[in-house]
Amino acid sequence: MSLPYKTIVFLVLSISYSLSFADISISVTQENRPKEQNSAFPEQERINIAFFEYPPLGHLARSGRISGTAVETVREICFQAGLNCHFRLLPVARVYRSVISGDAQVIMTGSHPSFDACCRLAQWQYPWSAGIYSRAPESMIAETEDELKYHKMIIIRGWRSNFRYFPNLQRLSDNGLVKLSVAQDSLGAIRMLQRDRAEYMWGGDSFHWYLQKLGLEDEFNFKPLISIPLGLWVDKDRPDILQALNRGFKKMKDKGLLNASHQTLNDELMSQRLEEAVRY
């Protein structure tokens, strides 16, 4: 790839970023890596993996490349599997629909019963928890629907974990018992909480990354309420991709390329490949 073309790719990705991550993608084959030999997949086939902006797990880096701790790990799984994976950062709701719509063959997200209809879960998993952030002491933060009544809470458009933990949350909102304020993305939700738009914000444990970057880590407390492993959900009509991803994951374990818990790249590889997010 020539330098002018790289420059064009960077500019295109920069424009995509300015449009609020409506659809950002980059291929694993743009890295300086050797081609995997003896692949069972046509060289021209791209395996689209849909994810949403969620640093430090997945984000657009300053170089114009999609990076993140989970992304870099899955990128290596793909390489070991001989797959030409193409990462796409999409709005949350589009990620959930992307296999059905044909936008992706794989989605990377927390497990949800609804995915059983479209997809099969690969063996690699990444620990993730969600709950409520607040200026209140953790012991005072709501953890039941009754305790949530008469409070305001910020949620992110498209997220499902909040409704999974509080199954009657929409009804409580419709009846005026809980006031919900909807943010477009993680950073928007944190900015709303910072401005005291609500007492509570539903978010993931990785939001601590944002709080540290913004100098807010001492202002808010977090009460984890639900643990949902992040995983790779593969189109159920593509068992070949599922099997390849599982083979790639096994190869990484056998070669010692993962950390002790087999969740992310080992420290040496991660330090070489992880790039900082472009915004916070």
Long-range contacts (C-beta under 8 A, 24 or more apart in sequence): 1-30, 9-64, 10-63, 10-64, 13-60, 13-64, 14-64, 17-60, 17-278, 17-279, 20-184, 20-185, 21-52, 21-53, 21-60, 21-89, 21-90, 21-91, 21-185, 22-90, 22-91, 23-88, 23-89, 23-90, 24-60, 24-66, 24-88, 24-89, 25-66, 25-86, 25-87, 25-88, 25-89, 26-64, 26-65, 26-66, 26-86, 26-87, 27-84, 27-85, 27-86, 27-87, 28-75, 28-78, 28-79, 28-84, 28-85, 28-86, 28-87, 29-84, 30-65, 31-75, 33-79, 36-79, 36-80, 36-81, 36-82, 36-83, 37-82, 38-82, 39-82, 39-83, 40-82, 40-240, 40-244, 41-82, 41-83, 41-84, 41-240, 41-244, 43-84, 45-84, 46-84, 46-85, 46-86, 47-78, 47-83, 47-84, 47-85, 47-86, 47-105, 47-106, 47-241, 48-85, 48-86, 48-88, 48-98, 48-103, 48-104, 48-105, 48-106, 49-74, 49-78, 49-85, 49-86, 49-87, 49-88, 49-104, 49-105, 49-106, 49-107, 49-108, 49-232, 50-88, 50-90, 50-94, 50-95, 50-98, 50-99, 50-103, 50-104, 50-106, 50-107, 50-108, 51-87, 51-88, 51-89, 51-90, 51-95, 51-107, 51-108, 51-109, 52-89, 52-90, 52-91, 52-92, 52-95, 52-109, 52-158, 52-185, 53-89, 53-185, 53-186, 54-186, 54-204, 54-206, 55-206, 55-209, 55-210, 55-277, 55-280, 56-206, 56-209, 56-274, 56-277, 57-126, 57-206, 57-230, 58-87, 58-89, 58-108, 59-89, 59-277, 59-278, 60-89, 60-277, 60-278, 60-279, 61-275, 61-276, 61-277, 61-278, 62-275, 62-276, 62-278, 63-275, 65-275, 67-273, 67-274, 67-275, 67-276, 67-277, 68-274, 68-277, 69-264, 69-265, 69-270, 69-274, 70-108, 70-126, 70-230, 70-264, 72-264, 72-265, 72-269, 72-270, 72-273, 72-274, 73-124, 73-126, 73-258, 73-263, 73-264, 73-265, 74-108, 74-124, 74-232, 75-273, 76-248, 76-252, 76-257, 76-265, 76-269, 77-124, 77-245, 77-248, 77-249, 77-252, 78-245, 78-248, 79-248, 80-247, 80-248, 80-249, 80-251, 80-252, 80-255, 80-257, 81-244, 81-245, 81-247, 81-248, 81-249, 81-251, 82-244, 82-248, 83-241, 83-244, 83-245, 83-248, 91-157, 91-158, 92-156, 92-157, 92-158, 92-159, 93-157, 93-158, 95-158, 96-158, 96-160, 99-233, 99-235, 105-234, 105-235, 105-238, 105-241, 106-232, 106-233, 106-234, 106-235, 106-241, 106-245, 107-232, 107-233, 108-230, 108-231, 108-232, 108-233, 109-230, 109-231, 109-233, 110-161, 110-228, 110-229, 110-230, 110-231, 111-228, 111-229, 111-231, 111-233, 112-160, 112-164, 112-228, 114-160, 115-233, 118-233, 118-235, 118-236, 119-233, 119-234, 119-235, 119-236, 120-233, 120-234, 120-236, 120-239, 120-242, 121-231, 121-232, 121-233, 121-234, 122-231, 122-232, 122-233, 122-234, 122-242, 122-245, 122-246, 122-249, 123-245, 123-246, 123-249, 123-250, 124-231, 124-232, 124-245, 124-249, 124-262, 125-229, 125-230, 125-231, 125-263, 126-229, 126-230, 126-231, 126-263, 126-264, 127-227, 127-229, 127-230, 127-263, 128-204, 128-205, 128-206, 128-227, 128-228, 128-229, 128-230, 129-204, 129-205, 129-224, 129-225, 129-226, 129-227, 129-228, 130-161, 130-162, 130-165, 130-202, 130-203, 130-204, 130-205, 130-224, 130-225, 130-226, 130-228, 131-165, 131-202, 131-203, 131-205, 131-222, 131-223, 131-224, 131-225, 131-226, 132-200, 132-201, 132-202, 132-203, 132-222, 132-223, 132-225, 133-193, 133-200, 133-201, 133-202, 133-203, 133-207, 133-220, 133-221, 133-222, 134-193, 134-199, 134-200, 134-201, 134-220, 134-221, 134-223, 135-196, 135-199, 135-219, 135-220, 135-221, 136-199, 136-221, 137-221, 138-221, 138-222, 138-223, 141-200, 141-221, 141-223, 142-200, 143-223, 143-225, 145-169, 145-172, 148-172, 148-178, 148-200, 149-177, 149-178, 150-177, 150-178, 151-178, 151-179, 151-198, 151-199, 151-200, 152-178, 152-179, 152-180, 152-181, 152-197, 152-198, 152-199, 152-200, 153-178, 153-179, 153-180, 153-181, 153-198, 153-199, 153-200, 153-201, 153-202, 154-180, 154-181, 154-182, 154-183, 154-189, 154-192, 154-193, 154-197, 154-198, 154-200, 154-201, 154-202, 155-180, 155-181, 155-182, 155-183, 155-189, 155-201, 155-202, 156-182, 156-183, 156-184, 156-185, 156-186, 156-188, 156-189, 156-202, 156-203, 157-182, 157-183, 157-184, 159-202, 161-202, 161-204, 161-226, 161-228, 162-202, 164-226, 164-228, 165-225, 165-226, 186-210, 187-279, 187-280, 190-214, 190-216, 193-220, 194-219, 209-280, 210-280, 213-280, 214-280
